Amino acid sequence: MHAGPQDLSVDELTHLWRTADESGFHWVSVWDHFYANPLVDRRNPCFEGVAAMSALATLTRNVQVGCLVFCALFRTPGLLAKAAVTIDHLSGGRAQIGIGAGWLEEEFREFGYGFPPLGRRLDQLEEALAVTRSLLRDDETTFHGKYYQLDGAVCAPKPVNTELPIWVGGRGKERTPVLAARYADGFNMPYLPPDSVRDRLLRVAAECEALGRDPAEIESSVNVGFYLGDRTPDVNPQGSLVGSAGQAVDRIGDYVDTGVQGLNIALRPPVDWEALQRFIEEVMPHFD
């Protein structure tokens, strides 16, 4: 389940997370935005990502807890690494983090981050991935790049299970698979149809082989819009579950055939609780 902390009260979020935790879900993630999106009204409630993931960690007992994805430009990699380790210990070793380049221009500009061109954001993301990975795994980190300078930084304690997984998330065809192959333990693709998912997985595998890395070292997942019933998708309908439970089973089967390992239903408020229960009872039992 991928459930952004937006357009819901804390009580509703708590109920949603606990429902997932008690119903056989493997993973629950939040997202990292200052505005609810799609951006309709800046006054719509949207909770901050690190704090939301911390709450998720303490309110659940079974699921892996993550964020898809933290924006690399909103925090220094040192701050994000320290937050991730803290959340990991709060969860008993269930934390995983995704890191991306960000995309919602209004939140960048209006919260004082500017809005660098995509190429520069990806350059900064690459440095952030290298630094974060080192902080989480190495005894100390020295890094001299264009955007970040660290001299003997020590991140203590380390994660509970030594290697806290780092995910790269995005839909890009070119650079995103390269970054995943170089730095990631997981690769997440948001709202892509099965044929595009297959293409991205092949690209990651090719990059891994060029680097001499086993592609099997990188887990994979796809986010899909969740619109069982009569609700109209507000994200790519080709990258969504729509219609009946039976149609959802068939569509997930299409994703399974691509080789992707995980599927996250992305819930956008208002939550259709009846549809979610139908998914739990009639769709999930068909899959491991």
N, C-alpha and C positions, 0 to 999 in steps of 0.2 A: 504494500500500500504506500502510495506517495500522496501525502496530504499536507498542503501548505497551510501555515498558520495565519490564514486570512479569512475575513468575512464570517468568523465564528467566534463565539465567546470561549473563554478558557474552559468553562464547564462542558461545552460541546466538543472541544478538542480533546479534553480528558476522556470523555465518553467514547469518542472515535478511536483514540489510541488504545484504550483498554479493550474495546471490542475486537480490534485486530489482535491484540496480545493474547486474548482468550479464545480465539476462533481458528487458530492454526496457521495464521500468517507467519512467514519467515522473517520479513523485513518491514519496517516502517520508516519513511523518511519525510523530512520537512523540506522547504526550500528557503532561499535566502533573498528576500526582497524587502524594500522599504515601503513599497506601494503594492496593494492588491493588484493582481493582473489576471485577465486583461484589465488595463487601467481604464476604469469607467469614472470613478470619483476618488480623488485623493483622500477624502475623508473616510473612505471605507477602512475598517480596521485591518491592520496587518502587523503581526508580532515579529520581533527580530529573530533571526535564524539561530544564533548560538544559544540564546536564552531558551528558545523553543525546543531545541534539540536536548538541552540539559533537562528540561521538564519531561520530555519524552523518555529520557533515560531513567529518570527516577520513578515514573508512573507505570513502567512496564517491567516485566520479569523475563519474558521469553524471546521476544523478537530482537533481531539485529536493529540497531538504531543508526540512522544516517541523515545526511543532508545532500540533496541533489539540486543544485550544487552551491557551495559557498563561492561567492565572487572573490577572485584573487585580489582585486583592487580595493575592496572595502576594508581589508585588514592586512597588516604585515604578516608574512608567513610565520614569524616567531609567535605573534599573538594567536594566530589560528592553531598552531601546533600545541601551544600550552592549553588552549581551550579544549582541543580535541582530546588530549590526554586526561584532562580533568573529567570530561564527560565519559571517557572510557572507564575510568575508575568508579565514577558514580553508577555506571551501568553494570559493573562487574565484568568488564571486558567485552561488551557487545557493540562497541562503537565502530563505525566506518564513516569516512568523510569523502565527499566529492568536491572537486575544485574546478571552476570554470572561469571564463573571461568576462562574463556579464554581458547584458544586451539591452536592458530597459533604459533607454536614454534619459527619460524624464527623471528617474530616481538618481542617476549619476549626476546630472547637472544641478538638480534642485537641492541635493544634499551635499554639494560642494566637491564632487569628485571630477568635475569636467566630464568629457566623454571622448577619450582618445580614440583614434581610428582602430579598426579591428586588428590590423597587423600589430600595432603597438600593444594592444590589450593581450594578444596571444603571446607576444614576446615576454610581457610581464608575467603572464600565466606560467610560461615555461620556467622562468627563474623561480617563481613561487613554488612550483611543483618540486624542483630540485632541492630548494632550501627546506621545505616542509618534510620531504622524505628523509633528508639527512638528519634534521632535528629529531624526528621520531625514532630513528634507528641507529644513529652513530653516537659515539661517546661525546663528541663535540663537533661543532660545525663552524668552519671558516669558509666564507663565500664572498667573492668580489665580482659582482655583476654590474649591469647598468642601472638596475632598479633597487637592488638590495646589497647591503654590505654587512657581513657578520664576521666577527673575530673571536673564535673560540667559544661560541655560544653553547651552553649545556642545557638540554631540556630534561629536567628530572622532576618527577619520576618518569620512567618510560611507560608505554602502554602495558596493560595487564598481561596481554598475550604476546608481548615482544613486538610484533609487527601489526600495527593498526592499518587495515587496508585503506588505500587511497584510490579513489575513482576519478577518472576523467569523464566528463559528460559533455555531449554536444551532438549536433547533427551534421557538422561540416564533413565534406568529402576528403579534403586534402590534409590540413594540418592537425586536426583533432585526432585522427587515427595515428599520426606520427607521435604526438604527445602521449597518447595512451600506450603505445608500444615502448616508448622510452622510460616512462615514469610510473605507470599505473599498475595497480593490482586488479582493477576492474574498469570496464568501459560501459557507460550507460548512454542509451540513445533515446531521446524524447520524441514521442509522437510520430515515429516513422512507420510506414507500412512494411510488411514482411520483405518485399523485394529490396527495399532500401536498407533494411537491417542486414540482409544477407550481403549486400555490397559492402557495407561498413565493416562487417566482420572479416570479409576477405581482405580488405585494405589493411586492417590491423594485423592480420596474420602475415601479410606480405611484408609489412614494416618490421615485425618481429623477426622474420626470417632474415631480412637484410641486416639486422642488428645481432644476429646469432642468438636470439632469445626464443624459447619455446612458447608459441602462442597459447598453449594450455595453461600457462602461468597466469593469464589474465581472464578473470571472470567477465561475464557479459550480462547485461539486462536491458530491457526496453520499457519505457513508460508508455502506457496507452490511456487515452481518455476513457472515462467510465460513464457510459450513457445507456445502460440497460433501461428498457421501458420506452417511454415516449419523448424523452428529453432530447433536444437538438444539440449536437456537438458545437462547442465554441472553440475547439481546436481541430486539427486535421481529422476529418471523419475516417480517412483511410488508415489513420494510426489510432483508432479508438475501438472500443467494444460497444456495439450498438445492437438494439433489438432485444431478442429473447435470450434466455439462458442457453438454449441450444445453439443459437447463432454465436454466442460468446465462446462456447466450447469449440466450435468449428474454427473460429478466428484464432483462438489461442493455439489450436493445432497447427495453423499456418505458421505461426511464430516458432513453435517447437521445431518445425521442419527446417527452419533457417539455421538451427544450431545454437540460438541464443539460450542462455541458461536460466534467466529469470525474467519475470514479467511483473511490473508494478502497475496496479490500477491507480490512476491519478484522480483523486476526488476533488471537485470544485463545488463549493457551497452554492445553493443549499444542498446538504447531503440527502440523497434519497435513501432513507434507512431501509425501506422495504426492498429496494433493488439490491442494496448491499447484503441484506440477509439472504436474498435469493441467490446471489453470487456465492456466498459462503456455503449454502446448503446444496445448490444444484450445479455449480461450476467447479469449485475447488476440489471436490472429491475425484474428479476425472484426472487430476494431475498430481505429481509428486512435488 
